[in-house]
Amino acid sequence: MSCLKELKLNYNQLNNLKKTEIKRLKNLESIQVGFNNISTLPNNIEELSKLKVLNLGKNNLHSVPKNFQLLDSLEHLIFYRNHFDSIPPEIFKLTSLKELDFYHNNIKNIPDEIKNLKQLEQLYLAYNQINNIPISVITLESLMAIYLHHNFIIAVPNRIVEMQNLVFLDLGYNKIFEVPDMSGMPSLKEIDLQENNLAEFPYELLENKNLTHIYLMGNTFVLTDAEKEEMEKRQKELLEIGVRIYF
């Protein structure tokens, strides 16, 4: 089936993708083989030169072949629930990437080489072991969504306020003790900082008129009775204009 463009084989018992199959399906633009038992990728995978979507979520992968970096049409790459200890360097050669998903792995840091992914719009790195956000992430001008919840991050870089196109920022379930003033971020609509170690209530967020959802539950800040009363009043006022704040 040499004209085949899309192949979905999620939730099966596949152990691998064969070299011969790759050779015969060179026109594929989308492969979804999530929730299988794939542990290695064929070393001729670069022959899928038209591939735009590759879903390898919930498999047994921990590395990619060297020529993986030649999949230069790839826009959406999903390695959800695999066994990666780091993001393979080959990934940072895929300059057409718009979505990168490494949810539920064992990644400990975000390499500076991520700055090469200038088209990246969505970054999914939740449920890993990451302890900081490098400046190289902040330089990604196309980035609209960052999901880094359930990691070990302790601080948010001040320069995050430079991210003019960021819409969604999820840093819940980390160890963050303070955040910069993000009231001037023009595109930010939703921010999640729940279950961190914030000692002070980030009042500046209430000044960002573009925010529609603010999650702050489970932090360590202590509000006086008067402050609680004022916040509950503000909460009702904000709800009337479509802003939801949870604290």
C-alpha positions as a Markdown table, in Angstrom:
| # | Residue | x | y | z |
|---|---|---|---|---|
| 1 | Met | 0.0 | 0.0 | 0.0 |
| 2 | Ser | 2.6 | 2.5 | -1.2 |
| 3 | Cys | 0.1 | 5.4 | -1.1 |
| 4 | Leu | -0.8 | 5.0 | 2.5 |
| 5 | Lys | -0.5 | 8.2 | 4.5 |
| 6 | Glu | -1.9 | 7.4 | 7.9 |
| 7 | Leu | -1.4 | 4.3 | 10.0 |
| 8 | Lys | -3.0 | 3.7 | 13.5 |
| 9 | Leu | -2.0 | 0.6 | 15.5 |
| 10 | Asn | -2.4 | 1.8 | 19.0 |
| 11 | Tyr | -3.2 | -0.7 | 21.8 |
| 12 | Asn | -1.8 | -3.9 | 20.3 |
| 13 | Gln | 1.1 | -6.2 | 21.0 |
| 14 | Leu | 3.7 | -4.9 | 18.5 |
| 15 | Asn | 7.3 | -5.6 | 19.4 |
| 16 | Asn | 9.0 | -3.6 | 16.7 |
| 17 | Leu | 8.8 | -1.8 | 13.3 |
| 18 | Lys | 10.5 | -3.8 | 10.6 |
| 19 | Lys | 13.0 | -2.3 | 8.1 |
| 20 | Thr | 11.1 | -3.9 | 5.3 |
| 21 | Glu | 7.9 | -2.3 | 6.3 |
| 22 | Ile | 9.5 | 1.1 | 6.5 |
| 23 | Lys | 10.9 | 0.7 | 2.9 |
| 24 | Arg | 7.4 | 0.0 | 1.6 |
| 25 | Leu | 5.6 | 2.8 | 3.4 |
| 26 | Lys | 7.6 | 5.8 | 2.4 |
| 27 | Asn | 4.6 | 8.1 | 1.9 |
| 28 | Leu | 3.4 | 7.8 | 5.5 |
| 29 | Glu | 2.7 | 11.2 | 7.1 |
| 30 | Ser | 1.3 | 9.8 | 10.4 |
| 31 | Ile | 2.2 | 6.7 | 12.5 |
| 32 | Gln | 0.4 | 6.0 | 15.8 |
| 33 | Val | 1.7 | 2.9 | 17.5 |
| 34 | Gly | 1.2 | 3.9 | 21.1 |
| 35 | Phe | 0.5 | 1.4 | 23.9 |
| 36 | Asn | 2.5 | -1.5 | 22.4 |
| 37 | Asn | 5.7 | -3.3 | 23.4 |
| 38 | Ile | 8.2 | -1.6 | 21.0 |
| 39 | Ser | 11.7 | -1.4 | 22.5 |
| 40 | Thr | 13.8 | -0.4 | 19.5 |
| 41 | Leu | 13.3 | 1.5 | 16.3 |
| 42 | Pro | 14.7 | 0.4 | 12.9 |
| 43 | Asn | 17.9 | 2.0 | 11.7 |
| 44 | Asn | 16.4 | 3.0 | 8.4 |
| 45 | Ile | 13.7 | 5.1 | 10.0 |
| 46 | Glu | 14.9 | 8.1 | 8.1 |
| 47 | Glu | 13.3 | 6.7 | 4.9 |
| 48 | Leu | 10.0 | 8.0 | 6.3 |
| 49 | Ser | 10.9 | 11.4 | 5.0 |
| 50 | Lys | 7.3 | 12.7 | 4.8 |
| 51 | Leu | 6.4 | 11.8 | 8.4 |
| 52 | Lys | 4.8 | 14.6 | 10.3 |
| 53 | Val | 3.2 | 12.7 | 13.3 |
| 54 | Leu | 4.9 | 10.0 | 15.3 |
| 55 | Asn | 3.2 | 8.6 | 18.3 |
| 56 | Leu | 5.3 | 6.1 | 20.3 |
| 57 | Gly | 3.7 | 6.7 | 23.6 |
| 58 | Lys | 3.5 | 3.8 | 26.2 |
| 59 | Asn | 6.2 | 1.6 | 24.8 |
| 60 | Asn | 9.6 | 0.4 | 26.1 |
| 61 | Leu | 11.9 | 2.8 | 24.3 |
| 62 | His | 15.0 | 4.3 | 26.0 |
| 63 | Ser | 16.9 | 5.6 | 22.9 |
| 64 | Val | 16.5 | 6.4 | 19.2 |
| 65 | Pro | 18.8 | 5.5 | 16.3 |
| 66 | Lys | 21.3 | 8.1 | 15.1 |
| 67 | Asn | 19.5 | 8.7 | 11.8 |
| 68 | Phe | 16.3 | 9.6 | 13.7 |
| 69 | Gln | 17.6 | 13.2 | 13.4 |
| 70 | Leu | 17.0 | 13.0 | 9.6 |
| 71 | Leu | 13.2 | 13.0 | 10.1 |
| 72 | Asp | 13.1 | 16.7 | 9.3 |
| 73 | Ser | 9.4 | 16.9 | 8.4 |
| 74 | Leu | 8.4 | 15.7 | 11.8 |
| 75 | Glu | 6.1 | 18.1 | 13.6 |
| 76 | His | 4.5 | 16.1 | 16.4 |
| 77 | Leu | 6.6 | 13.6 | 18.4 |
| 78 | Ile | 5.2 | 11.7 | 21.4 |
| 79 | Phe | 7.3 | 9.5 | 23.7 |
| 80 | Tyr | 4.7 | 9.5 | 26.6 |
| 81 | Arg | 5.4 | 6.7 | 29.2 |
| 82 | Asn | 8.6 | 5.2 | 27.9 |
| 83 | His | 12.0 | 4.8 | 29.7 |
| 84 | Phe | 14.1 | 7.7 | 28.7 |
| 85 | Asp | 16.6 | 9.1 | 31.2 |
| 86 | Ser | 17.4 | 12.1 | 29.0 |
| 87 | Ile | 16.1 | 13.7 | 25.8 |
| 88 | Pro | 18.1 | 12.1 | 23.0 |
| 89 | Pro | 20.4 | 14.7 | 21.2 |
| 90 | Glu | 18.9 | 13.6 | 17.9 |
| 91 | Ile | 15.6 | 15.2 | 18.8 |
| 92 | Phe | 17.2 | 18.7 | 18.8 |
| 93 | Lys | 18.0 | 18.3 | 15.1 |
| 94 | Leu | 14.3 | 18.1 | 14.3 |
| 95 | Thr | 13.8 | 21.8 | 13.6 |
| 96 | Ser | 10.2 | 21.4 | 12.3 |
| 97 | Leu | 8.9 | 20.1 | 15.6 |
| 98 | Lys | 5.8 | 21.8 | 17.0 |
| 99 | Glu | 4.9 | 19.4 | 19.7 |
| 100 | Leu | 7.3 | 17.4 | 21.9 |
| 101 | Asp | 5.9 | 15.0 | 24.5 |
| 102 | Phe | 8.0 | 13.1 | 27.1 |
| 103 | Tyr | 5.4 | 12.8 | 29.8 |
| 104 | His | 6.1 | 10.1 | 32.4 |
| 105 | Asn | 9.8 | 9.3 | 31.8 |
| 106 | Asn | 12.9 | 9.6 | 34.0 |
| 107 | Ile | 14.3 | 12.8 | 32.5 |
| 108 | Lys | 16.5 | 14.8 | 34.9 |
| 109 | Asn | 17.2 | 18.0 | 32.9 |
| 110 | Ile | 16.3 | 20.0 | 29.8 |
| 111 | Pro | 19.4 | 20.4 | 27.6 |
| 112 | Asp | 20.3 | 23.8 | 26.3 |
| 113 | Glu | 20.1 | 22.4 | 22.8 |
| 114 | Ile | 16.3 | 22.7 | 23.0 |
| 115 | Lys | 16.8 | 26.2 | 21.8 |
| 116 | Asn | 17.3 | 24.8 | 18.3 |
| 117 | Leu | 13.6 | 23.8 | 18.2 |
| 118 | Lys | 12.5 | 27.3 | 17.1 |
| 119 | Gln | 9.1 | 26.1 | 15.8 |
| 120 | Leu | 8.1 | 24.4 | 19.0 |
| 121 | Glu | 4.7 | 25.4 | 20.3 |
| 122 | Gln | 3.9 | 22.7 | 22.9 |
| 123 | Leu | 6.3 | 21.2 | 25.4 |
| 124 | Tyr | 5.1 | 18.3 | 27.6 |
| 125 | Leu | 7.6 | 17.2 | 30.3 |
| 126 | Ala | 5.4 | 16.5 | 33.3 |
| 127 | Tyr | 6.0 | 13.5 | 35.6 |
| 128 | Asn | 9.8 | 13.5 | 35.3 |
| 129 | Gln | 12.7 | 14.5 | 37.6 |
| 130 | Ile | 13.5 | 17.9 | 36.3 |
| 131 | Asn | 14.7 | 20.5 | 38.9 |
| 132 | Asn | 15.1 | 23.7 | 36.8 |
| 133 | Ile | 13.9 | 25.6 | 33.8 |
| 134 | Pro | 16.8 | 26.6 | 31.6 |
| 135 | Ile | 16.9 | 30.0 | 29.9 |
| 136 | Ser | 17.1 | 28.1 | 26.5 |
| 137 | Val | 13.4 | 27.2 | 27.0 |
| 138 | Ile | 12.5 | 30.9 | 27.5 |
| 139 | Thr | 14.2 | 31.8 | 24.1 |
| 140 | Leu | 11.6 | 29.6 | 22.2 |
| 141 | Glu | 9.5 | 32.4 | 20.8 |
| 142 | Ser | 6.8 | 30.1 | 19.3 |
| 143 | Leu | 6.2 | 28.3 | 22.6 |
| 144 | Met | 2.5 | 28.6 | 23.7 |
| 145 | Ala | 2.2 | 25.8 | 26.2 |
| 146 | Ile | 4.6 | 24.4 | 28.9 |
| 147 | Tyr | 3.6 | 21.5 | 31.0 |
| 148 | Leu | 6.2 | 20.7 | 33.7 |
| 149 | His | 3.9 | 19.7 | 36.6 |
| 150 | His | 5.0 | 16.8 | 38.9 |
| 151 | Asn | 8.7 | 17.5 | 38.8 |
| 152 | Phe | 11.3 | 18.9 | 41.3 |
| 153 | Ile | 11.5 | 22.5 | 40.2 |
| 154 | Ile | 12.3 | 25.0 | 43.0 |
| 155 | Ala | 12.4 | 28.3 | 41.1 |
| 156 | Val | 10.9 | 30.0 | 38.1 |
| 157 | Pro | 13.5 | 32.1 | 36.1 |
| 158 | Asn | 12.7 | 35.9 | 36.1 |
| 159 | Arg | 13.1 | 35.9 | 32.4 |
| 160 | Ile | 10.0 | 33.8 | 31.9 |
| 161 | Val | 8.1 | 37.1 | 31.7 |
| 162 | Glu | 9.8 | 37.6 | 28.2 |
| 163 | Met | 7.6 | 34.8 | 26.8 |
| 164 | Gln | 5.2 | 36.9 | 24.8 |
| 165 | Asn | 3.3 | 34.0 | 23.2 |
| 166 | Leu | 3.0 | 31.7 | 26.2 |
| 167 | Val | -0.7 | 30.8 | 26.8 |
| 168 | Phe | -0.6 | 27.8 | 29.2 |
| 169 | Leu | 1.9 | 27.4 | 32.0 |
| 170 | Asp | 1.5 | 24.4 | 34.3 |
| 171 | Leu | 4.1 | 24.1 | 37.1 |
| 172 | Gly | 1.9 | 22.4 | 39.7 |
| 173 | Tyr | 3.2 | 19.8 | 42.0 |
| 174 | Asn | 6.8 | 21.0 | 42.2 |
| 175 | Lys | 8.8 | 22.7 | 45.0 |
| 176 | Ile | 8.6 | 26.3 | 43.8 |
| 177 | Phe | 9.0 | 28.8 | 46.7 |
| 178 | Glu | 8.6 | 32.1 | 44.7 |
| 179 | Val | 7.6 | 33.3 | 41.2 |
| 180 | Pro | 8.4 | 36.5 | 39.3 |
| 181 | Asp | 5.8 | 39.1 | 38.5 |
| 182 | Met | 3.9 | 37.7 | 35.5 |
| 183 | Ser | 1.2 | 40.3 | 35.4 |
| 184 | Gly | 2.6 | 41.7 | 32.1 |
| 185 | Met | 2.6 | 38.5 | 30.0 |
| 186 | Pro | 0.2 | 39.5 | 27.3 |
| 187 | Ser | -0.9 | 36.0 | 26.1 |
| 188 | Leu | -1.0 | 34.1 | 29.3 |
| 189 | Lys | -4.5 | 32.7 | 30.0 |
| 190 | Glu | -4.0 | 29.8 | 32.4 |
| 191 | Ile | -1.4 | 29.3 | 35.1 |
| 192 | Asp | -1.2 | 26.3 | 37.5 |
| 193 | Leu | 1.0 | 26.7 | 40.6 |
| 194 | Gln | -0.9 | 24.4 | 42.9 |
| 195 | Glu | 0.9 | 22.1 | 45.5 |
| 196 | Asn | 4.2 | 24.1 | 45.6 |
| 197 | Asn | 6.0 | 25.9 | 48.5 |
| 198 | Leu | 4.9 | 29.4 | 47.8 |
| 199 | Ala | 5.3 | 31.4 | 51.0 |
| 200 | Glu | 3.6 | 34.5 | 49.7 |
| 201 | Phe | 0.4 | 34.9 | 47.8 |
| 202 | Pro | 1.3 | 36.1 | 44.2 |
| 203 | Tyr | -1.1 | 39.0 | 44.1 |
| 204 | Glu | 0.5 | 40.3 | 40.9 |
| 205 | Leu | -1.2 | 37.5 | 38.9 |
| 206 | Leu | -4.6 | 39.2 | 39.7 |
| 207 | Glu | -3.4 | 42.2 | 37.7 |
| 208 | Asn | -3.0 | 40.2 | 34.5 |
| 209 | Lys | -6.3 | 40.9 | 32.7 |
| 210 | Asn | -5.8 | 38.1 | 30.2 |
| 211 | Leu | -5.7 | 35.3 | 32.7 |
| 212 | Thr | -8.9 | 33.2 | 32.9 |
| 213 | His | -7.7 | 30.4 | 35.3 |
| 214 | Ile | -5.3 | 30.6 | 38.3 |
| 215 | Tyr | -4.6 | 27.5 | 40.4 |
| 216 | Leu | -2.9 | 28.1 | 43.7 |
| 217 | Met | -4.3 | 25.4 | 46.1 |
| 218 | Gly | -2.0 | 23.5 | 48.4 |
| 219 | Asn | 0.7 | 26.1 | 48.9 |
| 220 | Thr | 2.2 | 27.2 | 52.2 |
| 221 | Phe | 1.2 | 30.9 | 52.2 |
| 222 | Val | -0.8 | 32.0 | 55.2 |
| 223 | Leu | -3.5 | 34.6 | 54.9 |
| 224 | Thr | -5.0 | 36.6 | 57.7 |
| 225 | Asp | -8.7 | 36.6 | 58.2 |
| 226 | Ala | -8.9 | 40.0 | 56.6 |
| 227 | Glu | -6.8 | 38.9 | 53.6 |
| 228 | Lys | -9.0 | 35.8 | 53.2 |
| 229 | Glu | -12.1 | 38.0 | 53.3 |
| 230 | Glu | -10.6 | 40.3 | 50.7 |
| 231 | Met | -9.5 | 37.4 | 48.5 |
| 232 | Glu | -13.0 | 35.8 | 48.6 |
| 233 | Lys | -14.4 | 39.2 | 47.6 |
| 234 | Arg | -11.9 | 39.4 | 44.7 |
| 235 | Gln | -12.7 | 35.8 | 43.8 |
| 236 | Lys | -16.3 | 36.7 | 43.3 |
| 237 | Glu | -15.5 | 39.9 | 41.3 |
| 238 | Leu | -13.1 | 38.0 | 39.1 |
| 239 | Leu | -15.7 | 35.2 | 38.5 |
| 240 | Glu | -18.1 | 37.8 | 37.2 |
| 241 | Ile | -15.7 | 38.8 | 34.4 |
| 242 | Gly | -14.8 | 35.1 | 33.6 |
| 243 | Val | -11.7 | 34.7 | 35.7 |
| 244 | Arg | -11.5 | 31.7 | 37.9 |
| 245 | Ile | -9.0 | 31.6 | 40.8 |
| 246 | Tyr | -8.6 | 28.6 | 43.1 |
| 247 | Phe | -6.6 | 29.0 | 46.3 |
